[in-house]
């Protein structure tokens, strides 16, 4: 169970939600609730009590719809249930589901309160992400995330896993847990290639003097 937020931390989250404009999520300080826009698909109530984890949900959804990420409300899902087991007798809950422009699953997101992010990492990635992904379909990204109550602007802290390359938790672990810490901006960026250690977009370590001079010339134009 996540720790109780301090008054200062709660105020940070409320201010962050309000600072994102209110198009995706609004806050009622007196009632200590958050309300999600009805255009966001959900299998639960659009009005939620503002506990530590829910505030992380609210800020992340607000960020996804902001000018920085540009995800339309109509492709965002919050707290979506997927049936499994005999005759669909049980269901798994997805915190956030991002679909692409064809309404196909793009990113499956599991969110935790900031205080639980490190503690719950292994179990959440194994069970909530890799365990639930087959029920969702074929999302490109599995994302474990939170929003920490600090800084002038809210930021997504994330572990983004390429599900097209790693179909099981065990295979991902054997590969060295490759991931990006950058959630892709703009839902149309379906060719997103994150900066991953020793990956395609890893830092270039063999640049020549000519490479640097060429970069400087292009930058000045």
Secondary structure, 3 states (H helix, E strand, C coil): CCCCCCHHHHHHHHHHHHHCCCCCEEEECCCCEEEECCCCEECCCCEEECCHHHHHHHHHHHHHCCCCCCCCHHHEEEEEEEEECHHHCEEEEEEEEEECCCCCEEEEEEECCHHHCCCCHHHHHHHHHHHHHHHHCCCCEEEEEECCCCCCCCCCEEEEEECCCCCCHHHHHHCCCCCECCCCCCCCCCCCCCCCCCCCCCCCCCCCHHHHHHHHHHHCC
